[in-house]
Amino acid sequence: MNFLRPRQGSDPLKLPGSPAEGRRVLILSASAGTGHVRAAEALEKVFRQQPGVGEVRNIDALRFTNQLFRDFYSKLYITLVQRAPTVLGIVYNSTDEPWKTDRMRLMMDRLNTRPLERFIAKFKPDITVCTHFLPSEIISYLISKGKLNAKLSIVVTDLDVHAMWLCRTFDRYFVALEESKVHLEVLGLPGSHITVSGIPIDPAFGQKGDRAAMRTESGFDNDRPLFLISGGALGVSPAAGVLDALARLRHPAQAIVICGKNAEMKASMEKQARAIEVANPGLTFRVMGYTNEMHRWMQISDLFIGKPGGLTTAESLACGLPMIIVSPIPGQEDRNSDHLLEKGIALKCNEFTTLAYKIDALLDHPEQLEAMREKARHYGRPHAAETIVNALLNDPAKDAAQVKPTAS
């Protein structure tokens, strides 16, 4: 995975010999999961298109830590997702206590991120944007101690704001929902420094087109519903269970199955799909590997079936794509599910045995599916990345917010 995306021909970690004209932008993420990195890439793309912007660096903060700390943040998270999701949910909920552990976490993180502090000091950014809480707390500390003269903006990449995202010194928060802004205000953060922007996604998800024409061009029927099934980015895939469940559908349908870069999963899904097509001739599958056209597949589909990660959720909403939630990761994806269900954008299936029943019932009432699509469009923020970038570039100078925490 490319954590750094410098201009072609440059060394990703080498600082320029002379400052580029325009404001210097530092985007920091962390490769614990994929959503933080994707959000950073979306912001980088928009920043690079703006006049008045000079050097733009998009960096994985974990590249500046030791191997043990990097494994703790990245590999441990992925291992828990794959093998012990219940434990991950317990950890998520037990640490969601505002202002209870921030000083201890900062002490631990600073012991392992000295190279990151040195890089930031040398780069001297005018604008810093963090799509993960690890670098945000480091930069917040440096600003509060007068060691860094820059604006810190924190972009939350889920619908809820977990306590680990909280910083005592910052310039702006960007959140997905008005409810999240209210939550932060009650905790003592000034509302004037909080923007309800949505989660930043690639601008391609905001493109408009003729769905029927796009579906025909892509080789799909317009007279059968089209499902988009995600294989899961971290190797935890509900796709096999989804395919087996779809074999029991009453309605004719078609589906796209995205397997990412997992060649073994793709081969297994293709074999499973062919067997199901024989048993249910009204059902056809297109199994795909890695794609850079996810926006296109979301725009032409009728239902997304999979896990509600923060970026996946934001992309689906931007495309007006209702969701059938299966196998959410305990913790943040459960919280995302709650919001989607509450707003009538999604249905949740707790057992694969009833998935076909739920989908058939929805297809029996197309007006319900259309209502879900309209609600998804309403809550979608396809231009969140542009909103964030414009706010930062046009924000008048102001003192950073100094938070005096209130009781939660």
N, C-alpha and C positions, 0 to 999 in steps of 0.2 A: 504494500500500500504506500502511495506517495503521501507522506505527511507534509512535505514542503513543496510548494508550487511556485518557484521563483520564475522570473522572466527567463526565457530560453537563453542558455549560454552562461548563466550565472551559477556560482557556487551557492547552494541553499543556505549554508551556515556562515558563509563569509560576508562580513559587513562591507558595504561599499566604501571605496577610497574617499569619495567626496559626497556630501549629501545631495540627493536628487531634489530638483525643484518641486515645490508643493509640499503638502502635509505628509508626514510619515505615519503610516498606518501599520499597526501590529495586531494581527488576529491570532489568538491563542486558543487551541482546543486540546483535547486529550483523547487518545485512542482507546478509551474504555467503552467499548461498543462502537457503533458506526455513526450514530446520529449527530454527535458533537462535531465530528470531522466534516460531515456533509453540510451542516449548517455553516461551518467556517468557510467551506468552499463556495457556498452560495454568496456569502458576504464578500468574499474576495473577488468573485466575478463582477459584482456590481461596483465595488470600490474602484476596480481597474478601469471602469468605463467613465469615471467621473473626472471632469476638468478640475484642476487645482489639487489633485492627489499625486504625490510623488512616489516614493518607495512604498510598496505594499508587501508585507511578509505574512505568510500564513503558516504557522508552526505548531507542531504537536509538542506541547510542553513536556511530555514524558521523555522526549529525546534528550532532555537536559538533566535527567536524573540517573541514578545508578540502577544497575540491572535488577537488584532485589526490589527496590521501590517500584520500578516500572512493572515488574511481574505482579507485585501486590495490587497495583491499580488496574492493570489491564488483564493479565492472564487469570488472576483470581476471580475477577468479575465474570469473565467468559466461562470459567470452570463452574462457578456457581449457577450461572444461567443454564448450562448444559446438564449438570449433574445434581444440583441441589437448589432448585428455584425456590422451594419453600424457605430455606435458610436465608436466601437473598431477600425475600419478602419480610422476614422477621427483622433482619438487619436494617432494611429500609425504614420500616415503621418505628423501630426502637430508637433510631438516630434522628427521627424527625421531631426534635425538640428544639425550638428556636432559641439560639444564643446559649445553649447548654454546653456544647462541646467545641465551639469555634476556636477558643484560645488554645486548647490542647491540640486540635488538628493543625492549627497554624504552626505551633512549635514543631510538630512532627514533620510537616511539609517543608518548613524552611531548612531543617537539617538535611533534607534530601534534594533541595532545588537551588543550591548556591550557584551552579553554572547558569541556570535560567535567570537569576537575579543579575549576574554579570552581563549576560547577553542583552537584557532589557536596558541596563545602564549604558551600554555602548551604543545600542541602536537609537536610543533617545526618541521614542515614538511621541508624536503629538496626540494620536488617538490610539487607544488600546481597546480591543473588543474581545471578550472571553465567552466562548460557548461551552465552557466547562468550569466547574466551581474550583478546581485545583489552582489554575493560574489566577483566577479572579481574587482569591484570598491572599495570594502572594503580592499581587500588584496593589491591592487595597492597603496592605501593610506598608509597602514601600512609599506609597503616597502619604499615608498618615504620619510617617516618620520623616517626611521631607526628603527622601532619597530619590524620588522620581517626580518629575514635573510633567504629568500627562493626565489626560482624562481617561477614566476607567468606565467602560460600559459592559454590562453583564447581560447576556442573551440567554434566557432560560429555554431549554430545548424540550420541555414537556409541558403539558397543560397545567399541572400543579407546580408549585414552588416548594421543593424540599428544603429543610433547614440548612443543608450544606451549601445552598446557593447564597445564604445571607452574608453580606459584608457590611462592616461598620463605616467604611469610607468608600464612596463611589460617586460617579457623576450621573449615570443613568442605569435604570433597569428596563429591559424590554421583555414583556411577558405575553403569553398567548391569549389570556382571557381577562375580562373585567374583574371576574371573581378573584383572580390571582393578584391583581392590583389592590383590591380591597384587603386581601389577606396581608400583603406587605404593609399597607398603611396602618392596619391595626397593630402590627408588630413594631411600629415606630418609624417606618421609612416615609419620607415626605412624598406625597402624591405628585407634586410638580416634577419629580425626578423619575417618575415611572410612566412608561409608554406602553399602551396595549397595541402591540405591533403585529402579533402573530409570530409563529416560528419561521425563521428564514429558510426558504427553499429555493432551488434553482429557478430562475425566471421562466424557464421553458414550461413549467407547470401552470403558468398563467396564460399561456397562448390559447387562443380561441380558434375553433374550426368546425366544420360541418361533420358531426359525429357519424352520420350515416355514410357520407362519402369516404371519410377516413377508415371506417370499418370495412367498406367494400374494397378500398385500395389495399388494405392489409390482409385481404383474403378471408374475411369472416362474414357470416350471414347477418342480414339485418332483421330476419324474421325469427331468430332464436336469441334468448338472453345470453350475454357474454359475461363470464366470471373471470376475475383476475385473482390467481392464487399465488401467494408469496411463500417461497421455500424457507425464508428465514435467513438473515445475514450472519448469524452466529452459530450456525450448525444445529440449531434446535428447530426442527421443521415439523409443523403440523400437516404438511402437504400430503403425506401418505394416508393419514386418517381422513383428510378432506376428500381425496380421490375415491377412497373406498365408500365413503358416505354418499358421494354424488352418484354412485352407481345405482342408488335406490330412488333417484329422482323420477317423478311422474312426467314433468315437463321436458320436452326436448331442450337441449342447451349446448353451449360450447364454452370452453375454458382455456385460458392461458396460464401455464404453470411456469413461474420464474424460479430457477434453481441457482442463479448466481454463478460463481466460479467453482462450484462443487460438482466436478465431473461425475463422481460416483453417484451422487444424488440424482443427477440428470439421467444417467443410464437406468437407474432403478425406477424413476418416475416414468420414463418412456415405456419401459416394459409393463409397468402397472397400468398405464393409460391404454396401451393397445389391448390388454386383456379386458378392461372395462368396456371399451368401445365394442368389442365382440359381444359382450353380454347385454349391452344397452346401446343399440344402433342409433338412438336419437341423441346420444351424447358424444361429442368429439373434443379432443384435447390437442393443444399445441404446446409442447414442452420446450422451454428455451433455457439457455445458459445465461451468462452475463449479458446485460443489455444496457446501453446508454440512452434508451428510448422509453424508459419507464413512464415518462409523462404522456407519451402517445398511447401506451396500453391502458393507462388510467383514464385517459380522456375518452376512449371508445368503449370502455367496459360499463356494465350495469351494476356490478357488485364487486367489492373487494372482500376476499375471504382470507383472514390471516390475523397476525398479531398487531396490536395498536401502538407501535413505537411512536415516539414524538414526531419524528420527521415523516414517517409513513402516514401518520394521521394528518399532518399538515398538508402533505402532498395530495392525499385523497380528498380532503375538504376543498383544496384549491381547484380540483378537477370536478367537484360536485359528485363525488363517488361515494355512495352509501357503503357501509361496512357490515360484514358478519364477523364478529370477533370470536376467535378460537385460541385457546391456550395462551392467554396473556401472561407475561412474566409478572410474578407477584411483586407488588411495590408500585413502581411508576406506571407500568402498563395497566394494572388494575385501576389506578387513579384515572388514567386516560379513558379507560372503558367507562367509568362512572359518568364522566362528563358527556361522552358520546351517547350513552344510553339516555341520560337525563334530557338531552336536547333532541332526541328522536332521530339521530343520524345513523344509529347502528342497532343491530340486534346481537345478542350474545348467545353462543351455543356452548353449554357446559359439557355436553357429551356428544361425541361424533355420531352416536346412534340416532340422534334426533336432528342432525344437520339437514338432511334431505327434507324432512317434514317441515322444518322452519322455512326453508327456501321455497318449497312448493306452496306453503301457505301464503308467503309473500307474493309469489308469482300469480297466485289466484286472485290477488287484489292489486293490480298494477297501479291503482291510485295511491296506495300506501307506499309503494316503491318510489313513485314520483314525488310524493311528499317528503320522503327521506332525502331524495336528491336535492330538492329545493332547500331543505334545511342545511344540507352539506354546503351548498353554494353560499347560503346566507352567512355561515360561520367561517367559510374559507377566506384566507388572506393570502392570495397568490403573490402579492407584491410586498410581502413582509420584509424581504431583504432590502428592497428599494426604500421602504419606509424608514428602516433603521439607518441606512447609509445617509439618506437625506437629512434625517434628524441630527446626525452627528456632524455632518459637514456644515449645516446651517445653524447649529446651536450657538447662541451668543455666549460669550464667556461668563461663567458663573462659578461661585465657590462650590467645591465638592460637598456633597451631603455628608454630614457627620451624624451618625445614627446613635441615639440614646435609646437602647432597647426598652420596650415595654413588656410587661408580662404577657405570656401567650395564653 
